[in-house]
Structure formats: structure tokens, C-alpha cells
Amino acid sequence: MKYRLFLAASLVLAGAAAALAHSFIQGPIEIGHPWARPTAARDGAAYLVLATMGTETDRLVGAETPIADRVEIHNAAGGVRQFLEIAPKRPFALRPGRAALALIDLKQPLVIGMSFPMTLRFAAAGTVEITVLVEASPGE
């Protein structure tokens, strides 16, 4: 019984470590667990956590992916923003019901288990290539 409990706990911790390992760093910019919900609709959204660990504020000024005609930065109300300001050591979460990266005119459905590339453009840090996972919710 103890062995089974140990094995179950080990598998849970391994899964949590894998989810946490899905992050990207370029210079002072850190991008945590990019993900998108599955959808068969023409539009979708990508979510992630942005942080700058430097001493200067940076801005996310755009994004692109080959699976959509365009990517827009949206605020919580769905309005288009020109940029997202990322203050030093103050992570900014893009999540459902809040700001998001809107995927406009998807070229294919987003299906659980798939992933796709995305390029994020920052005013100071330049471009960062990331991989977005399609999940029901983060880490699933």
C-alpha cells in the first residue's frame, strides 16, 4: 500500500514539474506556460504569464502564429490593445476573462494535445519564439 501511495505521489509531482517546465526565457523576459483552449470556431485565444526580471519596463507589442491570420492583444472587455506594459518583477497574467492573445481566423481547429508555435514581439527584448499547448485548462 505504501508503495502505491509513493508511486501515485511521484506521478503527480512529475506531472506538476512538467507543467512548470513549459516556460521560455529570453534575456530578462520570462513567459510562463502558454496555453489555449480547444475550439472549432474561427477565433480562439492564447493565455500565458509575462514577466520581466530586469530593472526596466518592457512592452508586448505584437504576436504572430502560422495557425491564424493574425493575433491581437485584447483587454478583458475584448477590445484591441496596442501593447501590454510589463513592469519589472510584476508578472502579468493573460487568462480567460482577462487580457488574452486573440487568434483571429484560425486555419485549423485547436484540439486538446496539439501545440503550435507563436512569436511574441517585445519593444525592448525583441522576439521570443514560444510553443502554445492546447489544453482544457492550464496544466491539463
C-alpha positions in Angstrom: 0.0 0.0 0.0 2.8 2.4 0.9 4.5 1.7 -2.5 1.3 2.6 -4.4 0.9 5.8 -2.4 4.6 6.7 -3.1 4.1 5.8 -6.8 1.0 7.9 -7.1 2.6 10.9 -5.4 5.7 10.6 -7.6 3.5 10.7 -10.8 1.6 13.7 -9.5 4.9 15.5 -8.8 6.3 14.6 -12.2 3.2 15.9 -13.9 3.4 19.2 -12.0 7.1 19.6 -12.8 6.4 19.0 -16.5 3.7 21.7 -16.4 6.0 24.1 -14.6 8.8 23.4 -17.1 6.8 24.7 -20.0 8.3 28.2 -19.9 10.5 30.4 -22.0 13.2 32.9 -21.1 15.0 35.4 -23.3 17.1 38.0 -21.5 15.0 39.5 -18.7 11.7 38.3 -20.3 10.0 35.2 -18.8 7.0 33.6 -20.3 5.1 31.0 -18.3 3.0 28.2 -19.6 1.5 29.4 -22.8 -1.8 27.6 -23.5 -5.0 27.8 -25.5 -8.4 26.2 -25.1 -9.7 23.8 -27.7 -12.0 25.3 -30.3 -13.5 24.5 -33.7 -14.5 28.2 -34.1 -12.8 30.6 -36.4 -11.3 32.5 -33.5 -9.6 31.4 -30.3 -7.3 32.8 -27.6 -3.9 32.1 -26.1 -3.0 32.7 -22.4 0.3 32.9 -20.6 2.1 34.8 -17.9 4.6 37.5 -18.8 7.3 38.9 -16.6 10.4 41.0 -16.9 13.0 40.3 -14.3 15.2 43.2 -15.3 15.0 46.7 -14.0 13.3 48.3 -17.0 9.6 48.1 -18.1 9.1 46.4 -21.4 6.0 46.1 -23.7 4.5 43.2 -25.5 3.7 44.9 -28.9 2.6 42.1 -31.0 2.4 38.4 -31.8 2.0 36.0 -34.7 1.4 32.4 -35.4 1.1 30.3 -38.6 -2.2 28.8 -37.4 -4.1 32.1 -37.5 -4.3 35.0 -40.0 -3.5 37.4 -37.1 -3.0 37.7 -33.4 -4.5 40.7 -31.5 -3.8 41.8 -27.9 -7.2 42.0 -26.2 -8.2 43.5 -22.9 -10.8 41.9 -20.5 -13.7 43.5 -22.4 -12.4 42.2 -25.8 -11.1 45.5 -27.0 -7.9 45.6 -29.0 -4.9 47.0 -27.2 -1.7 48.3 -29.0 0.5 46.8 -26.3 0.8 45.3 -22.8 3.1 47.0 -20.4 5.2 44.6 -18.3 6.6 46.3 -15.2 9.8 44.9 -13.6 9.2 41.9 -11.3 5.4 42.3 -11.6 4.1 39.4 -13.6 1.1 40.0 -15.9 -1.3 37.1 -16.4 -3.3 36.7 -19.6 -6.1 34.4 -18.7 -9.7 33.6 -19.5 -11.9 36.6 -18.6 -8.9 38.9 -18.6 -6.5 40.0 -21.2 -5.6 37.5 -23.9 -3.9 37.0 -27.2 -6.8 36.6 -29.7 -6.2 34.2 -32.5 -8.2 35.6 -35.4 -9.3 33.4 -38.4 -7.8 30.2 -37.3 -6.7 27.9 -40.2 -7.5 24.7 -38.2 -9.4 23.7 -35.1 -7.5 23.7 -31.8 -7.6 20.2 -30.4 -6.5 19.0 -27.0 -3.0 17.7 -27.1 -1.8 19.7 -30.1 0.7 22.5 -29.9 1.6 25.4 -32.2 4.4 28.0 -32.5 3.9 31.6 -31.7 6.3 34.6 -31.9 5.9 37.3 -29.3 7.4 40.8 -30.1 8.6 43.0 -27.3 9.6 46.6 -27.6 13.0 46.1 -25.8 13.6 42.4 -25.7 12.8 41.7 -29.4 11.2 38.5 -30.5 10.7 35.3 -28.4 9.6 32.0 -30.0 7.3 30.0 -27.8 5.1 26.9 -28.1 1.5 27.1 -27.1 -0.2 23.9 -25.8 -3.9 23.2 -26.4 -5.4 22.2 -23.0 -8.9 22.3 -21.3 -7.2 24.4 -18.6 -3.6 25.2 -17.7 -1.6 22.1 -16.9 -4.2 19.6 -18.1 
